[in-house]
Amino acid sequence: MISICFLARNEELGLKAVKQLQATNPDSEKKVKFHQLDITNVESIHRLAEHIKKTHGGLDILINNAAIAFKSNDVTPFGDQAEITAQTNFFGTINVCNALFPLLRDHARIVNLSSRAGMLDSIRNSEIRQNLIAPTATIESISDILNDFIKKAKQNSHQDDGYPNSAYGMSKIAITAVTLIQQRIFDEKPNRDIVVNACCPGYINTDMTSRKGTGTPEQGADTPVYLATLDPNIKLPRGEFVAERKILKWKS
């Protein structure tokens, strides 16, 4: 039987969401269970990993959806926004991957939620762009670039160095860049057929968009679910940036 672990930082809201899901889909009552996860808390991540290992023995699908975005009228200094956003959207996601990747079964599928707000060409500095997509790039080197962005943002010189003026966008650039690296690492063991892709769900009517999004949550879930259920040994997409089930040219 399929088991789905529904995760949320706020336990009360997470349990409420699961109950709403179960009310609209009775078949989900036995399949969907809640577990608390705060991706900015290493102990919380480790508790989840231990739970999955003990309860399920492994993992077939991982969808990294947790993220934050400051509102355009937020008065928090941009340097602080950059640091807080990166800690959640990028470093928190990397910590989750580090904890859960050892539990991945053969033919596992990973989906990293990214965004069109994080297209590579929003970085005007060609050297930074090349370093992000270099064949020798590593998760550590991407982390260094993001930390440099944070440093420059705190100095209010990030745009002078060619970085975008978007903390959210820069965090998603880093997520997509890491996705390429993760697939490259998985491809070192091709027989395992583990596939990871990044995707943009679209401009969806959720709390993150202040309910201004034009797409429904169901539409936003379509591409992530498509990527999470790719057929065994599929050639493409693998290590790609996808939207509306189509591969986009992220590196252009």
CYANA upper distance limits for C-alpha pairs under 8 A (distance plus 0.5 A):
  1 MET  CA     31 LYS  CA      7.98
  2 ILE  CA     31 LYS  CA      6.54
  3 SER  CA     30 LYS  CA      8.38
  3 SER  CA     31 LYS  CA      5.21
  3 SER  CA     32 VAL  CA      6.63
  3 SER  CA     33 LYS  CA      8.18
  4 ILE  CA     31 LYS  CA      6.25
  4 ILE  CA     32 VAL  CA      5.18
  4 ILE  CA     33 LYS  CA      6.78
  5 CYS  CA     32 VAL  CA      6.45
  5 CYS  CA     33 LYS  CA      5.68
  5 CYS  CA     34 PHE  CA      6.25
  5 CYS  CA     35 HIS  CA      7.00
  6 PHE  CA     14 GLY  CA      8.03
  6 PHE  CA     18 VAL  CA      7.82
  6 PHE  CA     32 VAL  CA      7.04
  6 PHE  CA     33 LYS  CA      6.37
  6 PHE  CA     34 PHE  CA      5.22
  6 PHE  CA     35 HIS  CA      6.68
  7 LEU  CA     14 GLY  CA      7.28
  7 LEU  CA     34 PHE  CA      6.45
  7 LEU  CA     35 HIS  CA      5.74
  7 LEU  CA     36 GLN  CA      6.08
  7 LEU  CA     37 LEU  CA      6.22
  8 ALA  CA     13 LEU  CA      8.02
  8 ALA  CA     14 GLY  CA      5.71
  8 ALA  CA     34 PHE  CA      8.44
  8 ALA  CA     35 HIS  CA      7.59
  8 ALA  CA     36 GLN  CA      5.88
  8 ALA  CA     37 LEU  CA      5.88
  8 ALA  CA     38 ASP  CA      7.47
  9 ARG  CA     14 GLY  CA      8.00
  9 ARG  CA     36 GLN  CA      6.19
  9 ARG  CA     37 LEU  CA      5.43
  9 ARG  CA     38 ASP  CA      5.08
  9 ARG  CA     39 ILE  CA      8.26
 10 ASN  CA     14 GLY  CA      6.51
 10 ASN  CA     36 GLN  CA      7.53
 11 GLU  CA     15 LEU  CA      6.54
 11 GLU  CA     35 HIS  CA      8.27
 11 GLU  CA     36 GLN  CA      6.26
 12 GLU  CA     16 LYS  CA      6.71
 13 LEU  CA     17 ALA  CA      6.67
 14 GLY  CA     18 VAL  CA      6.82
 14 GLY  CA     34 PHE  CA      7.25
 14 GLY  CA     36 GLN  CA      8.12
 15 LEU  CA     19 LYS  CA      6.70
 15 LEU  CA     34 PHE  CA      6.80
 16 LYS  CA     20 GLN  CA      6.75
 17 ALA  CA     21 LEU  CA      6.71
 18 VAL  CA     22 GLN  CA      6.62
 18 VAL  CA     32 VAL  CA      7.70
 18 VAL  CA     33 LYS  CA      7.78
 18 VAL  CA     34 PHE  CA      7.33
 19 LYS  CA     23 ALA  CA      6.55
 20 GLN  CA     24 THR  CA      6.96
 21 LEU  CA     25 ASN  CA      6.52
 21 LEU  CA     28 SER  CA      7.82
 22 GLN  CA     26 PRO  CA      5.71
 22 GLN  CA     27 ASP  CA      7.84
 22 GLN  CA     28 SER  CA      5.95
 22 GLN  CA     29 GLU  CA      5.71
 22 GLN  CA     32 VAL  CA      8.47
 25 ASN  CA     29 GLU  CA      8.14
 27 ASP  CA     31 LYS  CA      7.83
 28 SER  CA     32 VAL  CA      6.05
 29 GLU  CA     33 LYS  CA      8.34
 35 HIS  CA     48 LEU  CA      7.76
 36 GLN  CA     44 SER  CA      8.03
 36 GLN  CA     48 LEU  CA      8.11
 37 LEU  CA     44 SER  CA      6.10
 37 LEU  CA     45 ILE  CA      6.79
 37 LEU  CA     48 LEU  CA      7.34
 38 ASP  CA     44 SER  CA      6.33
 38 ASP  CA     45 ILE  CA      7.39
 39 ILE  CA     44 SER  CA      7.62
 39 ILE  CA     45 ILE  CA      6.71
 39 ILE  CA     66 ALA  CA      8.11
 39 ILE  CA     88 THR  CA      7.20
 39 ILE  CA     92 GLY  CA      5.35
 39 ILE  CA     93 THR  CA      7.12
 39 ILE  CA     95 ASN  CA      7.94
 39 ILE  CA     96 VAL  CA      7.16
 40 THR  CA     87 GLN  CA      7.31
 40 THR  CA     88 THR  CA      6.28
 40 THR  CA     91 PHE  CA      8.42
 40 THR  CA     92 GLY  CA      5.59
 41 ASN  CA     45 ILE  CA      6.95
 41 ASN  CA     92 GLY  CA      8.34
 42 VAL  CA     46 HIS  CA      6.74
 42 VAL  CA     95 ASN  CA      7.81
 43 GLU  CA     47 ARG  CA      6.67
 44 SER  CA     48 LEU  CA      6.90
 45 ILE  CA     49 ALA  CA      6.83
 45 ILE  CA     95 ASN  CA      8.09
 45 ILE  CA     96 VAL  CA      6.67
 45 ILE  CA     99 ALA  CA      7.55
 46 HIS  CA     50 GLU  CA      6.66
 46 HIS  CA     99 ALA  CA      7.15
 47 ARG  CA     51 HIS  CA      6.62
 48 LEU  CA     52 ILE  CA      6.70
 49 ALA  CA     53 LYS  CA      6.62
 49 ALA  CA     99 ALA  CA      6.73
 49 ALA  CA    100 LEU  CA      6.48
 50 GLU  CA     54 LYS  CA      6.47
 51 HIS  CA     55 THR  CA      6.27
 51 HIS  CA     56 HIS  CA      8.37
 52 ILE  CA     56 HIS  CA      5.75
 52 ILE  CA     57 GLY  CA      6.84
 52 ILE  CA     58 GLY  CA      6.98
 52 ILE  CA     59 LEU  CA      7.91
 53 LYS  CA     57 GLY  CA      4.85
 53 LYS  CA     58 GLY  CA      6.14
 53 LYS  CA    103 LEU  CA      7.50
 57 GLY  CA    103 LEU  CA      8.01
 58 GLY  CA    103 LEU  CA      5.25
 58 GLY  CA    104 LEU  CA      6.35
 58 GLY  CA    105 ARG  CA      6.63
 59 LEU  CA    100 LEU  CA      8.32
 59 LEU  CA    103 LEU  CA      6.09
 59 LEU  CA    104 LEU  CA      5.25
 59 LEU  CA    105 ARG  CA      6.31
 59 LEU  CA    108 ALA  CA      7.68
 60 ASP  CA    104 LEU  CA      6.46
 60 ASP  CA    105 ARG  CA      6.16
 60 ASP  CA    106 ASP  CA      8.19
 60 ASP  CA    107 HIS  CA      7.70
 60 ASP  CA    108 ALA  CA      4.97
 60 ASP  CA    109 ARG  CA      6.88
 61 ILE  CA    104 LEU  CA      8.39
 61 ILE  CA    108 ALA  CA      6.14
 61 ILE  CA    109 ARG  CA      5.43
 61 ILE  CA    110 ILE  CA      6.28
 61 ILE  CA    228 ALA  CA      6.67
 62 LEU  CA    109 ARG  CA      7.00
 62 LEU  CA    110 ILE  CA      5.25
 62 LEU  CA    111 VAL  CA      6.81
 62 LEU  CA    228 ALA  CA      8.12
 63 ILE  CA    110 ILE  CA      6.29
 63 ILE  CA    111 VAL  CA      5.19
 63 ILE  CA    112 ASN  CA      6.63
 63 ILE  CA    113 LEU  CA      7.94
 63 ILE  CA    224 PRO  CA      8.00
 63 ILE  CA    228 ALA  CA      7.94
 64 ASN  CA     93 THR  CA      7.25
 64 ASN  CA    110 ILE  CA      8.20
 64 ASN  CA    111 VAL  CA      6.59
 64 ASN  CA    112 ASN  CA      5.41
 64 ASN  CA    113 LEU  CA      6.44
 65 ASN  CA    112 ASN  CA      7.21
 65 ASN  CA    113 LEU  CA      5.76
 66 ALA  CA     88 THR  CA      8.24
 66 ALA  CA     89 ASN  CA      7.37
 66 ALA  CA     93 THR  CA      8.22
 67 ALA  CA     85 THR  CA      8.33
 67 ALA  CA     88 THR  CA      6.66
 67 ALA  CA     89 ASN  CA      5.34
 68 ILE  CA     85 THR  CA      6.77
 68 ILE  CA     88 THR  CA      7.43
 68 ILE  CA     89 ASN  CA      7.14
 68 ILE  CA    168 TYR  CA      8.12
 68 ILE  CA    208 MET  CA      7.85
 69 ALA  CA     85 THR  CA      7.27
 69 ALA  CA    167 ALA  CA      8.45
 69 ALA  CA    168 TYR  CA      6.26
 69 ALA  CA    208 MET  CA      7.30
 70 PHE  CA     74 ASP  CA      6.89
 70 PHE  CA     81 GLN  CA      7.54
 70 PHE  CA     85 THR  CA      8.47
 70 PHE  CA    168 TYR  CA      8.23
 76 THR  CA     80 ASP  CA      7.16
 76 THR  CA     81 GLN  CA      6.93
 77 PRO  CA     81 GLN  CA      6.84
 78 PHE  CA     82 ALA  CA      6.57
 78 PHE  CA    153 ALA  CA      6.98
 78 PHE  CA    154 LYS  CA      7.52
 78 PHE  CA    156 ASN  CA      8.42
 78 PHE  CA    167 ALA  CA      8.26
 79 GLY  CA     83 GLU  CA      6.88
 79 GLY  CA    150 ILE  CA      6.76
 79 GLY  CA    151 LYS  CA      8.04
 79 GLY  CA    152 LYS  CA      8.34
 79 GLY  CA    153 ALA  CA      5.05
 79 GLY  CA    154 LYS  CA      4.43
 79 GLY  CA    155 GLN  CA      7.90
 79 GLY  CA    156 ASN  CA      7.76
 80 ASP  CA     84 ILE  CA      6.58
 80 ASP  CA    154 LYS  CA      7.53
 81 GLN  CA     85 THR  CA      6.35
 81 GLN  CA    167 ALA  CA      6.95
 82 ALA  CA     86 ALA  CA      6.53
 82 ALA  CA    149 PHE  CA      8.33
 82 ALA  CA    150 ILE  CA      6.08
 82 ALA  CA    153 ALA  CA      7.30
 82 ALA  CA    166 SER  CA      8.44
 82 ALA  CA    167 ALA  CA      5.16
 82 ALA  CA    168 TYR  CA      8.11
 83 GLU  CA     87 GLN  CA      6.59
 83 GLU  CA    150 ILE  CA      6.20
 84 ILE  CA     88 THR  CA      6.97
 85 THR  CA     89 ASN  CA      6.31
 85 THR  CA     90 PHE  CA      8.28
 85 THR  CA    167 ALA  CA      6.83
 85 THR  CA    168 TYR  CA      6.84
 85 THR  CA    171 SER  CA      7.45
 86 ALA  CA     90 PHE  CA      5.62
 86 ALA  CA     91 PHE  CA      6.77
 86 ALA  CA    146 LEU  CA      8.00
 86 ALA  CA    167 ALA  CA      7.90
 86 ALA  CA    168 TYR  CA      8.27
 86 ALA  CA    171 SER  CA      5.98
 87 GLN  CA     91 PHE  CA      5.39
 87 GLN  CA     92 GLY  CA      6.28
 88 THR  CA     92 GLY  CA      5.30
 88 THR  CA     93 THR  CA      7.47
 89 ASN  CA     93 THR  CA      6.60
 89 ASN  CA    168 TYR  CA      8.47
 89 ASN  CA    171 SER  CA      6.62
 89 ASN  CA    172 LYS  CA      7.87
 89 ASN  CA    175 ILE  CA      8.37
 90 PHE  CA     94 ILE  CA      6.66
 90 PHE  CA    171 SER  CA      6.39
 90 PHE  CA    172 LYS  CA      8.01
 90 PHE  CA    174 ALA  CA      7.43
 90 PHE  CA    175 ILE  CA      6.62
 91 PHE  CA     95 ASN  CA      6.70
 91 PHE  CA    143 SER  CA      8.39
 92 GLY  CA     96 VAL  CA      6.84
 93 THR  CA     97 CYS  CA      6.76
 94 ILE  CA     98 ASN  CA      6.63
 95 ASN  CA     99 ALA  CA      6.78
 96 VAL  CA    100 LEU  CA      6.55
 97 CYS  CA    101 PHE  CA      5.90
 98 ASN  CA    102 PRO  CA      7.99
100 LEU  CA    104 LEU  CA      7.40
104 LEU  CA    108 ALA  CA      6.46
105 ARG  CA    192 ARG  CA      8.44
106 ASP  CA    192 ARG  CA      5.20
106 ASP  CA    193 ASP  CA      6.64
106 ASP  CA    194 ILE  CA      6.75
107 HIS  CA    192 ARG  CA      6.48
107 HIS  CA    193 ASP  CA      5.23
107 HIS  CA    194 ILE  CA      5.36
107 HIS  CA    195 VAL  CA      7.75
107 HIS  CA    232 PRO  CA      6.66
107 HIS  CA    233 ASN  CA      8.16
108 ALA  CA    193 ASP  CA      7.71
108 ALA  CA    194 ILE  CA      5.42
108 ALA  CA    195 VAL  CA      7.02
109 ARG  CA    194 ILE  CA      6.46
109 ARG  CA    195 VAL  CA      5.52
109 ARG  CA    196 VAL  CA      6.36
109 ARG  CA    227 LEU  CA      7.81
109 ARG  CA    228 ALA  CA      5.76
109 ARG  CA    229 THR  CA      7.55
109 ARG  CA    230 LEU  CA      7.91
110 ILE  CA    194 ILE  CA      8.42
110 ILE  CA    195 VAL  CA      6.72
110 ILE  CA    196 VAL  CA      4.98
110 ILE  CA    197 ASN  CA      7.02
110 ILE  CA    227 LEU  CA      8.32
110 ILE  CA    228 ALA  CA      6.85
111 VAL  CA    196 VAL  CA      6.23
111 VAL  CA    197 ASN  CA      5.72
111 VAL  CA    198 ALA  CA      6.21
111 VAL  CA    199 CYS  CA      7.72
111 VAL  CA    224 PRO  CA      6.87
111 VAL  CA    227 LEU  CA      7.09
111 VAL  CA    228 ALA  CA      6.83
112 ASN  CA    175 ILE  CA      7.69
112 ASN  CA    176 THR  CA      8.12
112 ASN  CA    179 THR  CA      7.69
112 ASN  CA    196 VAL  CA      7.95
112 ASN  CA    197 ASN  CA      6.72
112 ASN  CA    198 ALA  CA      5.06
112 ASN  CA    199 CYS  CA      7.00
113 LEU  CA    198 ALA  CA      6.17
113 LEU  CA    199 CYS  CA      5.77
113 LEU  CA    200 CYS  CA      6.70
113 LEU  CA    201 PRO  CA      7.80
113 LEU  CA    224 PRO  CA      8.17
114 SER  CA    118 GLY  CA      7.67
114 SER  CA    172 LYS  CA      5.69
114 SER  CA    173 ILE  CA      8.18
114 SER  CA    175 ILE  CA      6.99
114 SER  CA    176 THR  CA      6.91
114 SER  CA    198 ALA  CA      6.31
114 SER  CA    199 CYS  CA      5.77
114 SER  CA    200 CYS  CA      5.70
114 SER  CA    201 PRO  CA      8.36
115 SER  CA    119 MET  CA      8.04
115 SER  CA    169 GLY  CA      7.96
115 SER  CA    172 LYS  CA      6.67
115 SER  CA    199 CYS  CA      7.12
115 SER  CA    200 CYS  CA      4.86
115 SER  CA    201 PRO  CA      7.72
115 SER  CA    202 GLY  CA      8.03
116 ARG  CA    200 CYS  CA      6.57
116 ARG  CA    202 GLY  CA      8.46
117 ALA  CA    168 TYR  CA      8.12
117 ALA  CA    169 GLY  CA      5.43
117 ALA  CA    172 LYS  CA      7.90
118 GLY  CA    122 SER  CA      7.65
118 GLY  CA    168 TYR  CA      8.15
118 GLY  CA    169 GLY  CA      4.75
118 GLY  CA    170 MET  CA      6.50
118 GLY  CA    171 SER  CA      7.89
118 GLY  CA    172 LYS  CA      5.41
118 GLY  CA    173 ILE  CA      5.04
119 MET  CA    169 GLY  CA      8.19
119 MET  CA    173 ILE  CA      6.69
119 MET  CA    250 TRP  CA      6.36
119 MET  CA    251 LYS  CA      8.06
120 LEU  CA    129 ARG  CA      7.20
120 LEU  CA    173 ILE  CA      6.69
120 LEU  CA    250 TRP  CA      6.69
120 LEU  CA    251 LYS  CA      6.24
120 LEU  CA    252 SER  CA      7.57
121 ASP  CA    129 ARG  CA      8.13
121 ASP  CA    251 LYS  CA      7.74
121 ASP  CA    252 SER  CA      6.95
122 SER  CA    163 TYR  CA      8.05
122 SER  CA    164 PRO  CA      6.38
123 ILE  CA    128 ILE  CA      7.97
123 ILE  CA    129 ARG  CA      7.07
123 ILE  CA    162 GLY  CA      6.21
123 ILE  CA    163 TYR  CA      5.54
123 ILE  CA    164 PRO  CA      6.09
124 ARG  CA    129 ARG  CA      8.41
124 ARG  CA    162 GLY  CA      5.09
124 ARG  CA    163 TYR  CA      6.97
124 ARG  CA    164 PRO  CA      8.10
125 ASN  CA    129 ARG  CA      6.93
125 ASN  CA    161 ASP  CA      7.28
125 ASN  CA    162 GLY  CA      5.05
125 ASN  CA    163 TYR  CA      7.47
126 SER  CA    130 GLN  CA      6.62
127 GLU  CA    131 ASN  CA      6.66
128 ILE  CA    132 LEU  CA      6.76
128 ILE  CA    145 ILE  CA      8.19
129 ARG  CA    133 ILE  CA      7.18
130 GLN  CA    134 ALA  CA      6.19
131 ASN  CA    137 ALA  CA      7.11
132 LEU  CA    137 ALA  CA      6.94
132 LEU  CA    141 SER  CA      8.45
132 LEU  CA    142 ILE  CA      6.79
132 LEU  CA    145 ILE  CA      8.46
132 LEU  CA    174 ALA  CA      8.27
132 LEU  CA    177 ALA  CA      6.61
133 ILE  CA    137 ALA  CA      6.97
133 ILE  CA    177 ALA  CA      6.92
133 ILE  CA    180 LEU  CA      8.50
133 ILE  CA    251 LYS  CA      8.29
137 ALA  CA    141 SER  CA      6.55
137 ALA  CA    142 ILE  CA      7.58
137 ALA  CA    181 ILE  CA      7.67
138 THR  CA    142 ILE  CA      6.80
138 THR  CA    178 VAL  CA      8.15
138 THR  CA    181 ILE  CA      6.98
139 ILE  CA    143 SER  CA      6.65
139 ILE  CA    178 VAL  CA      6.51
139 ILE  CA    181 ILE  CA      7.53
140 GLU  CA    144 ASP  CA      6.72
141 SER  CA    145 ILE  CA      6.87
142 ILE  CA    146 LEU  CA      6.82
142 ILE  CA    174 ALA  CA      6.91
142 ILE  CA    177 ALA  CA      7.92
142 ILE  CA    178 VAL  CA      7.56
143 SER  CA    147 ASN  CA      6.60
143 SER  CA    174 ALA  CA      8.29
144 ASP  CA    148 ASP  CA      6.63
145 ILE  CA    149 PHE  CA      6.80
146 LEU  CA    150 ILE  CA      6.83
146 LEU  CA    170 MET  CA      8.10
146 LEU  CA    171 SER  CA      7.93
146 LEU  CA    174 ALA  CA      7.53
147 ASN  CA    151 LYS  CA      6.67
148 ASP  CA    152 LYS  CA      6.61
149 PHE  CA    153 ALA  CA      6.43
149 PHE  CA    158 HIS  CA      6.73
149 PHE  CA    163 TYR  CA      7.43
150 ILE  CA    154 LYS  CA      6.72
151 LYS  CA    155 GLN  CA      6.99
152 LYS  CA    156 ASN  CA      6.47
152 LYS  CA    157 SER  CA      5.61
152 LYS  CA    158 HIS  CA      5.12
152 LYS  CA    161 ASP  CA      8.44
153 ALA  CA    157 SER  CA      6.50
153 ALA  CA    158 HIS  CA      5.47
157 SER  CA    161 ASP  CA      7.05
158 HIS  CA    162 GLY  CA      7.03
158 HIS  CA    163 TYR  CA      5.80
158 HIS  CA    164 PRO  CA      7.84
158 HIS  CA    165 ASN  CA      7.92
159 GLN  CA    163 TYR  CA      5.50
159 GLN  CA    164 PRO  CA      6.61
159 GLN  CA    165 ASN  CA      6.88
163 TYR  CA    170 MET  CA      8.30
164 PRO  CA    169 GLY  CA      7.92
164 PRO  CA    170 MET  CA      7.21
166 SER  CA    170 MET  CA      6.60
167 ALA  CA    171 SER  CA      6.72
168 TYR  CA    172 LYS  CA      6.84
169 GLY  CA    173 ILE  CA      6.73
170 MET  CA    174 ALA  CA      6.88
171 SER  CA    175 ILE  CA      6.86
172 LYS  CA    176 THR  CA      6.69
173 ILE  CA    177 ALA  CA      6.67
174 ALA  CA    178 VAL  CA      6.61
175 ILE  CA    179 THR  CA      6.73
175 ILE  CA    198 ALA  CA      8.20
176 THR  CA    180 LEU  CA      7.21
176 THR  CA    198 ALA  CA      6.28
176 THR  CA    241 PHE  CA      7.45
177 ALA  CA    181 ILE  CA      7.27
178 VAL  CA    182 GLN  CA      6.57
179 THR  CA    183 GLN  CA      6.77
179 THR  CA    196 VAL  CA      7.05
179 THR  CA    197 ASN  CA      6.71
179 THR  CA    198 ALA  CA      6.77
179 THR  CA    239 GLY  CA      6.41
179 THR  CA    240 GLU  CA      8.11
180 LEU  CA    184 ARG  CA      6.81
180 LEU  CA    197 ASN  CA      8.31
180 LEU  CA    239 GLY  CA      5.32
180 LEU  CA    240 GLU  CA      7.36
181 ILE  CA    185 ILE  CA      6.81
181 ILE  CA    239 GLY  CA      8.34
182 GLN  CA    186 PHE  CA      6.73
182 GLN  CA    196 VAL  CA      7.57
182 GLN  CA    239 GLY  CA      8.05
183 GLN  CA    187 ASP  CA      6.51
183 GLN  CA    194 ILE  CA      8.40
183 GLN  CA    195 VAL  CA      6.94
183 GLN  CA    196 VAL  CA      6.30
183 GLN  CA    197 ASN  CA      8.38
183 GLN  CA    238 ARG  CA      7.34
183 GLN  CA    239 GLY  CA      5.60
184 ARG  CA    188 GLU  CA      7.32
184 ARG  CA    239 GLY  CA      8.11
185 ILE  CA    189 LYS  CA      8.33
186 PHE  CA    190 PRO  CA      7.48
186 PHE  CA    192 ARG  CA      8.43
186 PHE  CA    193 ASP  CA      8.23
186 PHE  CA    194 ILE  CA      6.61
186 PHE  CA    195 VAL  CA      7.84
187 ASP  CA    193 ASP  CA      8.12
187 ASP  CA    194 ILE  CA      8.19
189 LYS  CA    193 ASP  CA      8.08
190 PRO  CA    194 ILE  CA      8.21
193 ASP  CA    232 PRO  CA      7.58
193 ASP  CA    233 ASN  CA      6.41
195 VAL  CA    238 ARG  CA      6.20
195 VAL  CA    239 GLY  CA      7.58
196 VAL  CA    238 ARG  CA      6.60
196 VAL  CA    239 GLY  CA      5.99
196 VAL  CA    240 GLU  CA      8.39
197 ASN  CA    227 LEU  CA      7.62
197 ASN  CA    237 PRO  CA      7.58
197 ASN  CA    238 ARG  CA      6.45
197 ASN  CA    239 GLY  CA      5.25
197 ASN  CA    240 GLU  CA      5.64
197 ASN  CA    241 PHE  CA      6.73
197 ASN  CA    242 VAL  CA      7.82
198 ALA  CA    239 GLY  CA      7.69
198 ALA  CA    240 GLU  CA      6.62
198 ALA  CA    241 PHE  CA      5.30
198 ALA  CA    242 VAL  CA      6.75
199 CYS  CA    223 THR  CA      7.76
199 CYS  CA    224 PRO  CA      7.39
199 CYS  CA    240 GLU  CA      8.48
199 CYS  CA    241 PHE  CA      5.73
199 CYS  CA    242 VAL  CA      4.98
199 CYS  CA    243 ALA  CA      6.10
200 CYS  CA    223 THR  CA      8.47
200 CYS  CA    241 PHE  CA      8.16
200 CYS  CA    242 VAL  CA      6.93
200 CYS  CA    243 ALA  CA      5.68
201 PRO  CA    219 GLN  CA      8.17
201 PRO  CA    220 GLY  CA      5.08
201 PRO  CA    221 ALA  CA      7.15
201 PRO  CA    222 ASP  CA      8.21
201 PRO  CA    223 THR  CA      6.98
201 PRO  CA    224 PRO  CA      7.62
201 PRO  CA    243 ALA  CA      6.98
201 PRO  CA    244 GLU  CA      8.05
202 GLY  CA    215 GLY  CA      7.45
202 GLY  CA    220 GLY  CA      6.50
202 GLY  CA    243 ALA  CA      7.88
203 TYR  CA    209 THR  CA      7.99
203 TYR  CA    213 GLY  CA      5.38
203 TYR  CA    214 THR  CA      6.51
203 TYR  CA    215 GLY  CA      6.41
203 TYR  CA    220 GLY  CA      8.32
204 ILE  CA    209 THR  CA      7.46
204 ILE  CA    211 ARG  CA      8.30
204 ILE  CA    212 LYS  CA      8.17
204 ILE  CA    213 GLY  CA      4.77
204 ILE  CA    214 THR  CA      6.20
204 ILE  CA    215 GLY  CA      4.85
204 ILE  CA    216 THR  CA      6.20
204 ILE  CA    217 PRO  CA      6.70
204 ILE  CA    219 GLN  CA      8.30
204 ILE  CA    220 GLY  CA      6.57
205 ASN  CA    209 THR  CA      6.85
205 ASN  CA    210 SER  CA      8.00
205 ASN  CA    211 ARG  CA      5.14
205 ASN  CA    212 LYS  CA      6.23
205 ASN  CA    213 GLY  CA      4.41
205 ASN  CA    214 THR  CA      6.42
205 ASN  CA    215 GLY  CA      6.23
205 ASN  CA    216 THR  CA      6.21
205 ASN  CA    217 PRO  CA      7.09
206 THR  CA    210 SER  CA      6.89
206 THR  CA    211 ARG  CA      5.51
206 THR  CA    212 LYS  CA      8.12
206 THR  CA    213 GLY  CA      7.31
206 THR  CA    217 PRO  CA      7.73
207 ASP  CA    211 ARG  CA      6.14
209 THR  CA    213 GLY  CA      6.30
215 GLY  CA    219 GLN  CA      6.55
215 GLY  CA    220 GLY  CA      7.19
216 THR  CA    220 GLY  CA      6.79
217 PRO  CA    221 ALA  CA      6.66
218 GLU  CA    222 ASP  CA      6.87
219 GLN  CA    223 THR  CA      8.39
220 GLY  CA    224 PRO  CA      8.26
221 ALA  CA    225 VAL  CA      6.56
222 ASP  CA    226 TYR  CA      6.62
222 ASP  CA    244 GLU  CA      8.19
223 THR  CA    227 LEU  CA      6.66
223 THR  CA    242 VAL  CA      8.16
223 THR  CA    243 ALA  CA      7.02
223 THR  CA    244 GLU  CA      6.30
223 THR  CA    245 ARG  CA      5.83
224 PRO  CA    228 ALA  CA      6.54
225 VAL  CA    229 THR  CA      6.72
226 TYR  CA    230 LEU  CA      6.88
226 TYR  CA    245 ARG  CA      7.60
227 LEU  CA    245 ARG  CA      8.41
230 LEU  CA    234 ILE  CA      7.43
234 ILE  CA    238 ARG  CA      8.46
237 PRO  CA    242 VAL  CA      8.46
237 PRO  CA    247 ILE  CA      7.49
240 GLU  CA    247 ILE  CA      6.99
240 GLU  CA    248 LEU  CA      8.21
241 PHE  CA    247 ILE  CA      6.31
241 PHE  CA    248 LEU  CA      6.20
241 PHE  CA    249 LYS  CA      7.85
241 PHE  CA    250 TRP  CA      6.79
242 VAL  CA    246 LYS  CA      5.81
242 VAL  CA    247 ILE  CA      4.93
242 VAL  CA    248 LEU  CA      6.08
243 ALA  CA    247 ILE  CA      7.07
243 ALA  CA    248 LEU  CA      7.34
